[in-house]
Amino acid sequence: MCGIVGYIGCQNAIDVLLDGLSHLEYRGYDSAGVALMGENKINIHKALGKLCNLIEDLKKKDPKEIKSHAGIGHIRWATHGLPTLANAHPHSCNCKGLTLVHNGIIENYQEIKNFLTEKGVTFTSQTDTEVAAHLIAYEYGKTKDLIQAVSNATKKLKGAWAFCVMHKNEPDSIVATRKNAPLLIGKGNGENFLASDIVAIIKYTKKAIYLEDNQIAKITKDTISIYNEDLILTENKVESLPFEPVALSKMGYKHFMLKEINEQPDVIRNILQGKIKDEFSKVNLPDVNLDKKQIEKINRIQIIACGTSFHAGLVGKYIIEELTNIPVEVETSSEYIYRKTIADEKTLVIGISQSGETADTITAIKQVKEKNAHVLIITNRKESLLARLSDSLLHINAGIEVSVAATKSYIAQLVSIYLLAIYMAEKKDEKEEKLQTIKHELLMLPAKIEAVLSNSKKIQEIAKKYSSYKNFIFIARGINYPSALEGALKLKEISYINATGYAAGELKHGPIAMLDETMPVLAILNKGMVYDKVMSNCEEAYARRAKLIGVANNIDDKHKTIFDDIILIPDIDDSVSPALNITVCQLLAYFIAEYLGKDVDQPRNLAKSVTVE
Ligand code: F6R
């Protein structure tokens, strides 16, 4: 959440900052702001809402006023304080000599605010960030050295931060530091960069230095100096950035979300390449460092993740238990971290995160590492903080996902989990026949998803019909129970319709009280073990006059009449069906939100990377 970028060099800083921020906008869109180093002063420009508002404001300025060799920029996802101009970053000290941008949360800000208020500091915003600006300025007053001041100040802070700081007395440098929030330095030629995500700077450089927790960096146009927390000069590895600049284009689609849903078949082909040849060959996962002996030792698996990634983890429970006979627990990271951590060297902990930056998941993984569990990370960002904590890595390789609502990354997580489950079962010599079926289904999956995508028109018509409903229920059982949860999440996050997913068998234990003709129920019923059971739950819903939508590969003639609408998917083994069913739900959510005119790619209040607890 929040995106930060910094630049120093020979280009006009504002161009690099605005370009960088445009690639970070998925991290927040409550406000945007930049600070530009001027002649003996720092010029600040801020605007409320999306970045385009700031760009429009800047167009009205005299170009001379915004020309600068150095600057920092920010896009905000509000944590402390409303999305107002006063709360927008950058924040400055009272004399305006020091200014900074921040990503994270300062937990003890009230205590520091009280201390600084007693020293005569006045506050102009409701943010935790402003406290840091004043505190560093206060320390600067004592030391007259920005590195020392940042070091002294951050030692007094609790929480998470990535800061980029400028002082008018040190116009040829920017100081940066981080703790539990991402920040990297881009190394250029006669110019250097700072960013919370490589996408902001990948166009300008392929060399990056990742800052460790509590390190402090000072960048000038020609130098990068990194200090540890005792201010001893240290050297970090310069790494090659892993991918080419991405053309963040919608490729003719109205929204990134629709483009990303349509990319799903190719995403799967990409993942499978080199990992499965055919159903008779073994799965090859080169970055999973678990041999037969280690896998046989594992007596428990814990999957930790948030949101959509958590739902992928729930599918993982069904499939991994089925194929390996190892018990699997799945938990949201935010719950996992505030109770006793029970894990040991026989535990395999799987962290799933598209961004690899989710603060709660990072904290959870750090906790289990202390217990010597083997940590396997499934992520779309192999350079991320989370990937760096892994003992084994499954890079889902879905390409940059721009839409805030996760779609192709979910499918890629599912496929990666199937591969892992098969890989482990093969090492344990388990269930050969079933493994062949699943491998075959995975190889067929791209074509089957293409068949669902080609049915988009029908799903669009159904979406229009249901777009005026205020509530929605999704039901399913077994391995598709997570599909009901994920389908409901997709709908609520982009259309703001109140949607809830239930295990179908739970309907009669409470939720059925809500059913009447104003409540659509979407039921996922694959022809498999639980088909008849879910059908009985559909009958119960029908008897309460709920509108019924069936998503299935076949519905018996005798049951067809209870459904208001049926969306058919290709035949598929139950175990792999969540990937097909969710494609239907993603399209339905997309078309409903689109029909309602919602901001599909950037839904209100959400951010793509949740880097605060
Ligand atoms: C929903 C969505 C979120 C994320 C969650 C975890 O569409 O995108 O629920 O899944 O914030 O994010 P990652 O996977 O980056 O850890």
Boltz pocket constraint, residues with backbone or C-beta under 6 A from the ligand:
constraints:
  - pocket:
      binder: B
      contacts: [[A, 306], [A, 307], [A, 308], [A, 309], [A, 310], [A, 352], [A, 353], [A, 354], [A, 355], [A, 356], [A, 357], [A, 358], [A, 361], [A, 404], [A, 405], [A, 406], [A, 407], [A, 489], [A, 493], [A, 607], [A, 608], [A, 609], [A, 610]]
      max_distance: 6.0
